[in-house]
């Protein structure tokens, strides 16, 4: 799971709320974490592998959106590996982890492992949040014909730069002036929690707005492509809208428990004694959401692949195939210089106005196909209704 409480636990003088959740059934906690992360890891990799009887998964060079979707899955996979490694060490070497609670000690390796593993998990999932935000931005820019493969460089700079900067800044403020004196007050913890949850809240608030505006722009594109809004166009627009809804639904399911849990723990921290009887229900709710987090956080990787591509099946094809992806040409960048070339020569006898109209239709098809990547039925319907296809 990804929680700022993991870094807080590395402080020997940690607060009572962090002590409550981190010491609650640690064997069960680590076991569930390993199980959930392992299942998600295996199913995510299974989803991404090419399947027999199907075209190969789109390569990252096809478009900026396909690259972003792949990078989101990579962040989830690496974050899940960090969870498995950390929990395995906690289960296999309980004495090693117990040394973290010792204030005056000479062995720095337990604290180094605690901080390093927690930072690895936080960094990868934070980067995944930023990539998801970039996906919403890219989707909107694609339909506005303002994005392309060149923008992926900017996304890399923003995502990894902000993820590293916020992670390092939060950790530095939490452990200032030293690891043994951290968590002496909320002035150490609050900046760390803000830097951890800022990208999560950004996705929760801004992505639905961008997705909604993208869906509206898609409807305008489909109407303007041929001057009519057929059943195929309406159905394709609905599928794109459902895809965005699935992405946000997975995100809310996997991370809403973190926000609830953090709110409960902050409330407990404000109390003079968290062990008072009137706070029993609050403590129980905090522990329940803590276990829910350890189940749902690692499952994000697999659930996102379902939202992105749907269920791709069990039959894996590990044979290397060098053949071109049949529909890759429809998913090139939307920039004018990157628009895919006309596939036929019959256009030499068509006047200039028809060429401009065909180019606009091509760019519209490119934008829509990029938003419906992984949905072969949508792509097939788009191709059949396209003037390019009808010309063949």
WOTAGI-V150796 format. One record per residue. PSI is psi in radians with two decimals (none if undefined). Layout:
psi = (PSI PSI)
This chain:
psi = (2.80 1.89 2.47 -0.22 -0.39 -0.74 -0.65 -0.59 -0.39 -0.24 2.22 -0.57 0.83 2.79 2.89 -0.61 -0.73 -0.71 -0.64 -0.88 -0.62 -0.40 0.11 1.92 1.10 -0.57 -0.76 -0.74 -0.88 -0.66 -0.78 -0.67 -0.79 -0.77 -0.84 -0.77 -0.66 -0.78 -0.80 -0.71 -0.84 -0.77 -0.60 -0.80 -0.71 -0.69 -0.63 -0.35 2.56 2.60 2.65 2.41 0.08 2.77 2.69 2.60 2.44 2.36 2.70 -0.46 -0.19 -0.76 2.90 -0.64 -0.69 -0.62 -0.75 -0.76 -0.71 -0.73 -0.60 -0.77 -0.68 -0.77 -0.72 -0.71 -0.82 -0.65 -0.69 -0.67 -0.69 -0.70 -0.76 -0.78 -0.82 -0.83 -0.60 -0.72 -0.71 -0.68 -0.70 -0.46 1.21 -0.57 -0.61 -0.75 -0.55 -0.42 -0.22 -0.55 -0.15 2.12 -0.93 1.73 2.81 -0.34 1.99 -0.10 -0.68 -0.79 -0.66 -0.74 -0.75 -0.85 -0.78 -0.81 -0.68 -0.70 -0.67 -0.83 -0.81 -0.75 -0.79 -0.76 -0.59 -0.72 -0.66 -0.67 -0.78 -0.65 -0.63 -0.65 -0.74 -0.59 -0.73 -0.74 -0.79 -0.69 -0.74 -0.73 -0.55 -0.83 -0.36 0.03 0.72 0.17 2.85 -2.97 -0.46 -0.47 -0.27 -0.50 -0.73 -0.66 -0.72 -0.80 -0.77 -0.81 -1.01 -0.60 -0.84 -0.68 -0.81 -0.76 -0.83 -0.68 -0.84 -0.73 -0.78 -0.72 -0.72 -0.72 -0.60 -0.73 0.18 2.42 -0.22 2.87 -0.55 -0.24 0.22 2.88 0.53 -0.14 2.89 -0.31 -0.37 -0.70 -0.71 -0.82 -0.63 -0.73 -0.63 -0.81 -0.45 -0.76 -0.11 -0.88 -0.58 -0.83 -0.56 -0.79 -0.74 -0.61 -0.81 -0.67 -0.77 -0.63 -0.81 -0.71 -0.70 -0.74 -0.58 -0.75 -0.71 -0.71 -0.62 -0.75 -0.71 -0.69 -0.78 -0.65 -0.64 -0.14 -0.80 0.12 -0.01 2.82 1.54 3.08 -0.63 -0.80 -0.73 -0.73 -0.67 -0.74 -0.66 -0.68 -0.67 -0.72 -0.73 -0.64 -0.79 -0.69 -0.71 -0.72 -0.83 -0.60 -0.77 -0.75 -0.78 -0.74 -0.75 -0.45 -0.13 -0.57 -0.55 -0.76 -0.73 -0.79 -0.75 -0.65 -0.74 -0.74 -0.62 -0.66 -0.72 -0.64 -0.48 -0.21 2.57 -0.68 1.97 -0.16 0.12 2.62 -0.72 -0.34 0.17 -0.78 -0.63 -0.74 -0.74 -0.74 -0.67 -0.72 -0.65 -0.83 -0.49 -0.73 -0.65 -0.68 -0.76 -0.33 -0.79 -0.64 -0.88 -0.42 -0.10 -0.70 -0.88 -0.76 -0.60 -0.68 -0.58 -0.70 -0.62 -0.89 -0.21 -3.14 2.09 -0.11 3.05 -0.40 1.74 2.38 1.84 0.05 2.41 2.16 2.21 -0.01 2.67 2.51 2.22 -0.68 0.31 -0.57 -0.36 -0.13 0.43 3.09 2.68 -0.09 2.65 -0.68 -0.27 0.02 2.42 2.60 2.81 2.30 -0.04 2.86 -0.10 -0.22 -0.21 -0.37 0.11 2.55 2.96 -0.61 -0.66 -0.59 -0.76 -0.74 -0.71 -0.69 -0.77 -0.71 -0.66 -0.81 -0.65 -0.78 -0.69 -0.81 -0.77 -0.70 -0.57 -0.63 -0.39 0.45 2.41 -0.24 1.64 -0.56 -0.68 -0.74 -0.68 -0.74 -0.70 -0.72 -0.74 -0.62 -0.11 2.48 -0.51 -0.77 -0.72 -0.52 -0.52 none)
